[in-house]
Amino acid sequence: MAPYLPPIEKPRGLIMKMVYVISRRQFGKVMTPIKVHSARLPIAFGSFYGKLPRLDKKLRLSAQTALLIREQVASTNMCMFCMDAARWYVMTKTPDDLARLDALPLYRTSPLFTDAQRAALDYATELTRDKKVEPATFARLTRHYTEREICDIVWLVASEHLNNVTNIGLGIGSDGFCELAQRAGTKVRLRALPATPPGVAPHRIDDAALGTAQEQQS
């Protein structure tokens, strides 16, 4: 299914042109969110999106738990682009977590998840699906996480919605990152970009590209 807006193949502005070049170097293609969304907005909007992964680096939650929460929100919202990009990240960066990612639909019973992760995923699922949280669900969360860590979880759920709705609202589906990684033997090389930090929202790697382009321009 094609996006609702036609992709922009020839962007205006030096910074956005550099973003296109960096995306091609990293993935062998320009990611669809860049061509459909980022290319139509002033650079300041991309800078705002780009703050999300930088803020994720300040979380106290483990990178594994943060990744699972983001993926659970994305799958509940059915953001196909985000789900594919998250799997690409695990395949190329943390392959030991692939079995856990595959078992995510069964997190309540799978031995691959801790009780703390189950409580966090219950909370994230309920908040995403119902737009509210039952007191009992929140009470379970408090047994495993500090107040600061609970706020980290809320941040992950809320910021993931920004990514999901951006893609879903424009009809942006999977970009086939996993297929690219498999063809490359799951050894995709990041030549122009710094490695995406653990726990970062991998489906907004285009924001990292934008930040890199801005640094090179300045």
Backbone as numpy.savetxt, mean C-alpha at the origin, in Angstrom:
# Nx Ny Nz CAx CAy CAz Cx Cy Cz
-10.60 -4.28 -17.43 -11.43 -3.08 -17.43 -10.56 -1.84 -17.43
-10.82 -0.93 -18.33 -10.04 0.29 -18.44 -10.44 1.27 -17.34
-9.51 2.12 -16.89 -9.86 3.16 -15.91 -10.93 4.09 -16.47
-11.62 4.76 -15.57 -12.68 5.67 -16.00 -12.12 6.88 -16.74
-10.91 7.31 -16.39 -10.25 8.40 -17.11 -9.11 7.81 -17.92
-8.90 8.30 -19.13 -7.82 7.75 -19.96 -6.44 8.06 -19.39
-5.54 7.11 -19.37 -4.19 7.37 -18.88 -3.49 8.45 -19.70
-2.73 9.28 -19.04 -1.94 10.31 -19.71 -0.56 9.73 -20.01
-0.28 9.57 -21.28 0.98 8.94 -21.69 2.13 9.95 -21.77
1.82 11.21 -22.01 2.85 12.25 -22.12 2.54 13.36 -21.12
3.11 13.27 -19.93 2.79 14.24 -18.88 3.44 15.60 -19.13
2.89 16.59 -18.49 3.47 17.92 -18.53 4.33 18.13 -17.28
5.33 18.96 -17.40 6.14 19.28 -16.24 7.33 18.35 -16.09
8.46 18.92 -15.72 9.69 18.14 -15.63 9.63 17.09 -14.53
9.08 17.46 -13.36 9.05 16.52 -12.25 8.21 15.30 -12.60
7.02 15.51 -13.20 6.18 14.37 -13.52 6.82 13.52 -14.61
7.53 14.13 -15.54 8.24 13.35 -16.55 9.30 12.47 -15.90
9.95 13.01 -14.88 10.96 12.22 -14.16 10.30 11.06 -13.41
9.10 11.31 -12.85 8.36 10.24 -12.18 8.07 9.10 -13.15
7.68 9.43 -14.37 7.41 8.40 -15.38 8.67 7.59 -15.66
9.79 8.27 -15.78 11.05 7.58 -16.07 11.42 6.63 -14.93
11.27 7.11 -13.70 11.62 6.29 -12.54 10.71 5.07 -12.44
9.42 5.26 -12.71 8.48 4.13 -12.65 8.83 3.08 -13.70
9.19 3.54 -14.89 9.58 2.58 -15.95 10.82 1.80 -15.55
11.78 2.48 -14.93 13.00 1.79 -14.51 12.71 0.76 -13.44
11.79 1.09 -12.55 11.51 0.19 -11.43 10.64 -0.99 -11.84
9.62 -0.74 -12.66 8.64 -1.78 -12.96 8.59 -2.20 -14.42
9.27 -1.48 -15.28 9.16 -1.76 -16.70 7.92 -1.14 -17.31
7.22 -0.30 -16.55 6.01 0.37 -17.00 5.72 1.54 -16.08
4.90 2.46 -16.56 4.42 3.54 -15.70 3.16 3.06 -15.01
3.14 3.12 -13.70 1.99 2.61 -12.96 0.74 3.40 -13.31
-0.36 2.68 -13.39 -1.63 3.30 -13.80 -2.06 4.45 -12.89
-1.93 4.36 -11.55 -2.32 5.51 -10.73 -1.55 6.79 -11.07
-0.31 6.63 -11.50 0.45 7.81 -11.90 -0.17 8.44 -13.13
-0.46 7.59 -14.12 -0.96 8.11 -15.41 -2.39 8.61 -15.32
-3.18 8.04 -14.43 -4.60 8.40 -14.35 -4.85 9.50 -13.32
-4.18 9.40 -12.17 -4.46 10.31 -11.06 -3.39 11.38 -10.87
-2.16 10.95 -10.57 -1.11 11.89 -10.22 -0.82 12.90 -11.32
-0.84 12.43 -12.57 -0.48 13.31 -13.69 -1.49 14.43 -13.91
-2.68 14.30 -13.36 -3.73 15.31 -13.56 -3.76 16.36 -12.44
-2.99 16.15 -11.38 -3.05 17.03 -10.22 -1.75 17.81 -10.06
-1.81 18.96 -9.40 -0.57 19.67 -9.07 0.36 18.78 -8.24
1.64 19.03 -8.34 2.63 18.22 -7.64 2.38 18.18 -6.14
1.81 19.25 -5.59 1.57 19.30 -4.14 0.69 18.15 -3.67
-0.25 17.71 -4.51 -1.11 16.59 -4.11 -0.27 15.31 -4.00
0.60 15.09 -4.95 1.48 13.93 -4.88 2.40 13.98 -3.67
2.82 15.19 -3.32 3.66 15.35 -2.14 2.90 14.94 -0.88
1.60 15.27 -0.84 0.78 14.87 0.31 0.70 13.35 0.40
0.39 12.69 -0.71 0.35 11.23 -0.71 1.71 10.66 -0.30
2.76 11.33 -0.75 4.10 10.84 -0.46 4.47 10.88 1.01
3.74 11.67 1.79 4.01 11.73 3.23 3.57 10.45 3.94
2.64 9.72 3.35 2.11 8.53 4.03 3.19 7.50 4.32
3.99 7.08 3.33 5.03 6.09 3.64 6.08 6.62 4.60
6.36 7.93 4.55 7.34 8.48 5.47 6.81 8.45 6.91
5.51 8.69 7.07 4.92 8.62 8.40 4.84 7.17 8.90
4.63 6.24 7.98 4.61 4.82 8.36 5.91 4.40 9.04
7.01 5.04 8.69 8.31 4.69 9.27 8.37 5.04 10.75
7.44 5.87 11.22 7.43 6.27 12.62 6.52 5.38 13.48
5.87 4.40 12.87 4.98 3.53 13.63 5.76 2.64 14.59
5.12 2.30 15.71 5.73 1.39 16.67 5.31 -0.06 16.44
4.30 -0.26 15.62 3.90 -1.62 15.27 4.99 -2.30 14.46
5.03 -3.62 14.51 5.98 -4.35 13.67 5.61 -4.16 12.21
6.62 -4.22 11.34 6.38 -4.08 9.91 5.44 -5.15 9.40
5.56 -6.36 9.94 4.69 -7.46 9.50 3.23 -7.18 9.84
2.96 -6.74 11.06 1.59 -6.43 11.46 1.03 -5.27 10.65
1.83 -4.25 10.41 1.38 -3.10 9.61 1.00 -3.53 8.21
1.82 -4.40 7.60 1.54 -4.88 6.26 0.24 -5.68 6.23
0.04 -6.53 7.23 -1.18 -7.34 7.28 -2.42 -6.48 7.44
-2.34 -5.45 8.26 -3.49 -4.56 8.45 -3.82 -3.85 7.14
-2.82 -3.31 6.47 -3.07 -2.62 5.20 -3.68 -3.57 4.17
-3.16 -4.77 4.10 -3.68 -5.73 3.13 -5.11 -6.14 3.46
-5.41 -6.27 4.75 -6.78 -6.64 5.15 -7.76 -5.53 4.78
-7.38 -4.29 4.99 -8.24 -3.18 4.61 -8.43 -3.14 3.10
-7.33 -3.31 2.36 -7.42 -3.27 0.89 -8.29 -4.39 0.35
-8.17 -5.60 0.93 -8.96 -6.72 0.44 -10.43 -6.56 0.83
-10.69 -5.99 2.00 -12.09 -5.73 2.40 -12.72 -4.70 1.47
-11.94 -3.70 1.10 -12.43 -2.67 0.16 -12.38 -3.12 -1.29
-11.73 -4.26 -1.55 -11.57 -4.80 -2.90 -10.82 -3.83 -3.81
-9.71 -3.30 -3.30 -8.82 -2.50 -4.14 -7.83 -3.46 -4.80
-8.11 -3.83 -6.05 -7.30 -4.83 -6.73 -5.88 -4.35 -6.97
-5.73 -3.07 -7.26 -4.38 -2.53 -7.46 -3.55 -2.68 -6.18
-4.15 -2.30 -5.06 -3.43 -2.34 -3.78 -3.09 -3.78 -3.38
-4.01 -4.69 -3.62 -3.78 -6.09 -3.26 -2.64 -6.68 -4.08
-2.62 -6.38 -5.37 -1.56 -6.89 -6.24 -0.22 -6.29 -5.84
-0.20 -4.98 -5.54 1.05 -4.32 -5.19 1.58 -4.82 -3.85
0.69 -5.12 -2.91 1.12 -5.65 -1.62 1.76 -7.03 -1.79
1.16 -7.84 -2.65 1.73 -9.16 -2.89 3.08 -9.05 -3.59
3.19 -8.10 -4.52 4.48 -7.85 -5.19 5.54 -7.51 -4.15
5.18 -6.65 -3.20 6.14 -6.25 -2.17 6.61 -7.46 -1.38
5.69 -8.32 -0.98 6.07 -9.49 -0.19 6.92 -10.44 -1.03
6.55 -10.65 -2.28 7.30 -11.56 -3.15 8.74 -11.10 -3.34
8.93 -9.80 -3.44 10.26 -9.28 -3.78 11.07 -8.82 -2.58
10.40 -8.54 -1.47 11.10 -7.99 -0.31 11.08 -8.89 0.92
9.94 -9.52 1.21 9.83 -10.36 2.41 9.15 -11.67 2.05
9.77 -12.49 1.21 9.11 -13.71 0.72 8.71 -14.68 1.83
9.34 -14.58 2.99 8.96 -15.46 4.09 7.54 -15.17 4.58
7.02 -14.00 4.26 5.67 -13.63 4.69 4.59 -14.02 3.69
4.98 -14.65 2.58 4.01 -14.96 1.54 2.94 -15.93 2.01
3.33 -16.95 2.76 2.35 -17.91 3.27 1.36 -17.23 4.21
1.85 -16.31 5.01 0.96 -15.57 5.93 0.00 -14.69 5.15
0.49 -14.07 4.09 -0.38 -13.23 3.26 -1.47 -14.07 2.61
-1.10 -15.25 2.12 -2.07 -16.14 1.49 -3.11 -16.63 2.49
-2.72 -16.74 3.75 -3.63 -17.25 4.78 -4.47 -16.15 5.41
-4.32 -14.93 4.94 -5.02 -13.81 5.58 -6.54 -14.00 5.65
-7.20 -14.56 4.62 -8.65 -14.77 4.74 -9.02 -15.71 5.89
-8.06 -16.50 6.38 -8.31 -17.45 7.46 -7.57 -17.05 8.74
-7.33 -15.76 8.90 -6.49 -15.32 10.02 -7.07 -15.70 11.39
-8.38 -15.84 11.48 -8.98 -16.14 12.79 -8.62 -17.55 13.28
-8.31 -18.46 12.37 -8.02 -19.83 12.77 -6.62 -20.30 12.39
-5.96 -19.58 11.50 -4.65 -20.02 11.03 -3.60 -19.87 12.13
-2.74 -20.88 12.30 -1.67 -20.80 13.31 -0.56 -19.82 12.92
-0.62 -19.27 11.71 0.41 -18.33 11.27 0.26 -16.95 11.90
-0.86 -16.72 12.56 -1.13 -15.41 13.14 -1.14 -15.47 14.67
-0.62 -14.44 15.28 -0.64 -14.36 16.74 -2.00 -13.85 17.21
-2.27 -14.01 18.50 -3.52 -13.49 19.05 -3.58 -11.96 18.91
-2.44 -11.32 19.04 -2.40 -9.86 18.89 -2.74 -9.46 17.46
-2.20 -10.18 16.49 -2.52 -9.88 15.10 -3.99 -10.13 14.79
-4.54 -11.19 15.37 -5.97 -11.47 15.15 -6.83 -10.33 15.71
-6.47 -9.82 16.88 -7.22 -8.71 17.47 -7.13 -7.46 16.58
-5.95 -7.19 16.05 -5.77 -6.02 15.19 -6.54 -6.18 13.89
-6.53 -7.38 13.33 -7.22 -7.63 12.07 -8.74 -7.61 12.26
-9.21 -8.12 13.40 -10.65 -8.01 13.71 -11.07 -6.55 13.75
-10.27 -5.74 14.41 -10.57 -4.32 14.54 -10.56 -3.64 13.17
-9.52 -3.91 12.38 -9.40 -3.28 11.05 -10.54 -3.71 10.13
-10.91 -4.98 10.20 -12.00 -5.50 9.36 -13.33 -4.85 9.72
-13.60 -4.79 11.01 -14.88 -4.25 11.47 -14.99 -2.75 11.15
-13.91 -2.02 11.38 -13.91 -0.59 11.11 -14.07 -0.31 9.61
-13.42 -1.12 8.79 -13.51 -0.93 7.34 -14.88 -1.33 6.80
-15.36 -2.46 7.24 -16.62 -3.00 6.72 -17.84 -2.26 7.25
-17.85 -1.99 8.56 -19.05 -1.46 9.21 -18.98 0.03 9.49
-17.78 0.60 9.37 -17.55 2.02 9.69 -17.86 2.32 11.15
-17.74 1.31 11.98 -17.87 1.46 13.43 -17.20 0.25 14.07
-16.95 0.35 15.37 -16.29 -0.73 16.09 -17.06 -1.02 17.38
-17.36 -2.28 17.61 -18.06 -2.68 18.83 -17.12 -2.57 20.04
-17.66 -2.23 21.20 -16.83 -2.13 22.41 -16.03 -3.40 22.69
-16.62 -4.56 22.44 -15.91 -5.82 22.71 -14.70 -5.97 21.80
-14.83 -5.53 20.56 -13.70 -5.60 19.62 -12.57 -4.70 20.09
-12.93 -3.51 20.52 -11.91 -2.58 21.00 -11.27 -3.09 22.29
-12.07 -3.70 23.13 -11.54 -4.24 24.39 -10.49 -5.31 24.12
-10.74 -6.18 23.13 -9.74 -7.20 22.77 -8.46 -6.55 22.30
-8.60 -5.46 21.57 -7.42 -4.76 21.06 -6.56 -4.24 22.21
-7.19 -3.71 23.24 -6.45 -3.12 24.36 -5.68 -4.15 25.17
-6.03 -5.42 25.02 -5.31 -6.46 25.75 -3.93 -6.72 25.16
-3.73 -6.29 23.91 -2.48 -6.61 23.21 -1.66 -5.39 22.82
-2.27 -4.21 22.80 -1.57 -3.03 22.29 -1.69 -1.85 23.24
-0.65 -1.04 23.24 -0.67 0.20 24.01 -1.57 1.22 23.33
-1.84 2.31 24.02 -2.66 3.37 23.42 -1.98 3.92 22.17
-0.68 4.08 22.22 0.05 4.57 21.04 -0.08 3.59 19.88
0.06 2.31 20.16 -0.04 1.30 19.10 -1.45 1.23 18.53
-2.46 1.44 19.36 -3.84 1.47 18.86 -4.01 2.63 17.89
-3.42 3.77 18.22 -3.49 4.92 17.31 -2.73 4.62 16.02
-1.65 3.86 16.10 -0.95 3.42 14.89 -1.89 2.60 14.00
-2.64 1.70 14.61 -3.56 0.85 13.86 -4.64 1.70 13.19
-5.17 2.67 13.93 -6.17 3.56 13.34 -5.58 4.32 12.16
-4.35 4.77 12.28 -3.67 5.46 11.19 -3.58 4.56 9.95
-3.20 3.33 10.14 -3.06 2.41 9.02 -4.39 2.20 8.31
-5.45 2.01 9.08 -6.77 1.80 8.47 -7.22 3.05 7.71
-7.07 4.20 8.35 -7.54 5.45 7.74 -6.75 5.80 6.49
-5.42 5.72 6.56 -4.61 6.11 5.40 -4.73 5.10 4.26
-4.97 3.83 4.61 -5.18 2.83 3.56 -6.44 3.14 2.77
-7.45 3.67 3.44 -8.67 4.05 2.73 -8.39 5.13 1.68
-7.49 6.04 1.97 -7.15 7.07 0.98 -6.60 6.42 -0.28
-5.70 5.46 -0.11 -5.13 4.77 -1.26 -6.20 3.96 -2.00
-7.00 3.21 -1.24 -8.02 2.35 -1.84 -9.04 3.16 -2.63
-9.56 4.21 -2.01 -10.62 4.99 -2.65 -10.08 5.72 -3.88
-8.83 6.15 -3.82 -8.23 6.79 -5.00 -8.29 5.86 -6.20
-7.91 4.60 -5.99 -7.88 3.65 -7.09 -9.28 3.18 -7.49
-10.09 2.84 -6.50 -11.44 2.34 -6.80 -12.27 3.43 -7.46
-12.15 4.66 -6.99 -12.96 5.75 -7.53 -12.66 6.08 -8.98
-11.46 5.69 -9.43 -11.09 5.95 -10.82 -11.07 4.67 -11.66
-11.56 3.59 -11.07 -11.63 2.33 -11.82 -10.27 1.74 -12.13
-9.31 1.98 -11.25 -7.95 1.46 -11.46 -7.84 0.08 -10.85
-7.58 -0.92 -11.67 -7.45 -2.28 -11.20 -6.00 -2.70 -11.05
-5.78 -3.99 -11.01 -4.43 -4.53 -10.85 -3.53 -4.10 -12.00
-2.27 -3.82 -11.67 -1.28 -3.47 -12.69 -0.41 -4.67 -13.05
-0.70 -5.84 -12.49 0.05 -7.04 -12.84 1.47 -7.08 -12.32
1.72 -6.46 -11.16 3.07 -6.46 -10.61 3.56 -7.87 -10.30
2.67 -8.71 -9.79 3.08 -10.07 -9.43 3.55 -10.86 -10.64
2.86 -10.69 -11.75 3.28 -11.37 -12.97 4.65 -10.88 -13.42
4.88 -9.59 -13.29 6.20 -9.04 -13.64 7.28 -9.63 -12.75
6.98 -9.73 -11.45 7.95 -10.28 -10.51 8.23 -11.75 -10.80
7.20 -12.51 -11.14 7.38 -13.93 -11.44 8.23 -14.13 -12.68
7.99 -13.28 -13.69 8.79 -13.38 -14.91 10.25 -13.04 -14.66
10.46 -12.18 -13.68 11.82 -11.78 -13.34 12.43 -12.69 -12.27
11.75 -13.77 -11.95 12.24 -14.68 -10.93 12.15 -14.10 -9.54
11.17 -13.19 -9.33 10.95 -12.48 -8.06 12.20 -11.73 -7.62
12.97 -11.24 -8.60 14.17 -10.47 -8.27 14.14 -9.12 -8.98
13.07 -8.41 -8.74 12.96 -7.08 -9.32 13.98 -6.16 -8.67
14.76 -5.46 -9.48 15.79 -4.58 -8.97 15.29 -3.15 -8.92
15.51 -2.50 -7.80 15.14 -1.10 -7.66 16.39 -0.26 -7.94
16.51 0.24 -9.15 17.72 0.93 -9.53 17.65 2.42 -9.25
16.48 3.01 -9.44 16.38 4.46 -9.30 15.80 4.88 -7.96
15.09 3.98 -7.30 14.41 4.32 -6.05 15.10 3.66 -4.87
15.08 4.31 -3.72 15.50 3.60 -2.51 14.52 2.49 -2.20
14.99 1.46 -1.53 14.10 0.35 -1.17 12.95 0.86 -0.33
11.75 0.37 -0.63 10.58 0.78 0.14 10.71 0.26 1.56
10.61 1.10 2.57 10.80 0.65 3.94 9.73 -0.37 4.35
10.09 -1.33 5.21 9.11 -2.30 5.68 7.92 -1.62 6.32
6.74 -2.16 6.03 5.53 -1.61 6.61 4.93 -0.46 5.84
5.65 0.01 4.82 5.15 1.13 4.02 4.05 0.64 3.10
3.12 1.51 2.80 2.06 1.15 1.87 2.65 0.94 0.49
2.82 -0.30 0.06 3.51 -0.55 -1.19 2.73 -0.12 -2.41
1.42 0.03 -2.31 0.61 0.40 -3.45 0.71 1.88 -3.76
1.46 2.64 -2.95 1.69 4.04 -3.26 3.16 4.27 -3.54
3.81 3.29 -4.18 5.21 3.43 -4.53 5.40 4.58 -5.51
4.33 4.93 -6.24 4.42 6.08 -7.13 4.70 7.35 -6.35
4.27 7.44 -5.09 4.55 8.60 -4.27 6.04 8.65 -3.92
6.64 7.48 -3.69 8.07 7.46 -3.46 8.81 7.94 -4.70
8.31 7.55 -5.88 8.90 8.01 -7.13 8.83 9.52 -7.23
7.67 10.07 -6.84 7.51 11.51 -6.89 8.50 12.20 -5.96
8.66 11.66 -4.76 9.60 12.26 -3.83 11.01 12.22 -4.36
11.39 11.10 -4.98 12.72 10.99 -5.55 12.92 12.00 -6.66
11.92 12.15 -7.51 12.02 13.12 -8.60 12.16 14.53 -8.08
11.42 14.85 -7.02 11.51 16.19 -6.44 12.89 16.43 -5.85
13.47 15.43 -5.21 14.81 15.58 -4.66 15.84 15.80 -5.75
15.71 15.09 -6.87 16.64 15.24 -7.97 16.49 16.61 -8.64
15.26 17.14 -8.61 15.01 18.42 -9.24 15.53 19.57 -8.38
15.51 19.39 -7.05 15.88 20.48 -6.15 17.40 20.64 -6.05
